[in-house]
Amino acid sequence: MTKNQTLNGAGKLTALLCLITLFLTPFVIVNAGERGVLMEFGKVQNIILGEGIHIIIPVVNTVEKLSVRVQNQEISAEASSKDLQDVFTDVALNWHILPEEANAIFQEIGNENNVIQRIINPAIEEVLKAVMAKYTAEEIVTKRGEVKSAVDQALTTRLRSYHLAVDDISLVHVHFSEQFSEAVEAKQIAEQEAKRAEFLALKASKEAEAKVNLAKGEAEANSLLRDGLTPEILQRQAIEKWNGNLPLIVGNEGVPKLLNLTELLKASKN
């Protein structure tokens, strides 16, 4: 009985020692896509642990792991345009922690959740307000690429000071108030109708001008034709078209006789 109790006690002690050994194991594993922030009694050290197994001093050292992979953050923000129109924007931001500055960001801000709530979301809202205020509502639509570039540049500069990098930013959806959208639609319809009316007026003007030019051309042609039809030209045209048959004429006595060509030529010369 006593021997069995001794064995049970030894087994429990061994198990306890194993648990203590496992708990105090001087190794830490940093997974792929992570960086380890090494701390000594809670104080952040300059050493950043890369992926793999690292030896640490139990109790003295602790390690906080941060993801350095590209992360996505989506947010909806409201701003005002240069002409004081409300602009509602859905933004999708791809960002990551700078691996070589993981210890600084953990020391100054904290983990990824703190980075998103304290830094990224407010930065997106402030940058959007600053950029949108430089453009009118119409320019925000017509110069969307330029607006996106301005937001990208401003946000990149702002987040860089917090040890963060911007991989890409997308203005997923930009829209305005319902009243403004209706006003824009009405304006576009009015512009289209005005252009159509202008086209029809121009078309009618061109058609009228063409008719006037045609009438002028015909009048000038008739005038030239009248001026050019002298008796000599008419006689020549008659001779050119003559088929050689002399017409019959009726003399003073009422007796038909042939037209004397010689007399006709003499008469034309006189």
C-alpha positions, 0 to 999 in steps of 0.5 A: 500500500505504501509502495503504491502511494509512493509510486503515485506520488512520484508519477504526479511529481514527474507530470508536474515537472513536465508541465512546468518544463513545458510552461517555461520552455525557452522557445517561441515560434513566429509563424509565417507572415508575422513578426515577434515583438520581444519584451523584457519584463514588459519593456519593448526591445529593439530586436524584432523576431522574424519567422521561425523558432527563437530562444527566449528567457522564460519569465523575463522575456515575452513575445507579442506577435503582429501580422505583417501581411496585407490586410483589408479595411472597408469604411464608409465616410461622409465629406463635403465637396467644394460647392458644399454638396454632401459626398458619401464614399465607400472606401476599401484600403489594403494596408500592412505593418512595416515589418522592420518597424513592428516593435515601434508600432506595438509600443506606440499604438498596440495590436492590429485592432488598435491600429485599425480603430485609432489610426486607419479609420480616422485617417481615411475620414480626415483625408477624404474630407480634405481631398473632396473639399478641393473638388466640386461635385461634378469634378469628383465624378468627371475626375475620379482618377485624379481624386483617387490619386490625391486620396492615395497620396495623402493617406500614404503620407499620413499612415507612413508616420505610423509605421504603416504602408498603403498597398492600394486604395479603392473608392468603391462607390461615390454618391451624393444626396438624392436631391443632388442626384435628381438635379444632376439628372434634370440638368443632363436631360436639359442639356441633351434637349438643348443640344438636340434643338441646336442640331435641328436648328442648324440642320434647318438653317443648312437646308434653307441655305442649300435651297437659296444657293440652289435657287441662286444657281438656277437664276444665274444659269438662266440669266447667263443662258438668256444673255448668251442666246443671240440671234447668231447663236440661235441660227447656228444651232438651227443649222447644226440641227437641220436634217437637210430637208427644206420645209414648205412655205406658203407664198403670197399667192397661197401656192406651196413652194420649197424654201430657197436655202440661198435666199435664206443665207442671203437674208441672214447675211443682210 
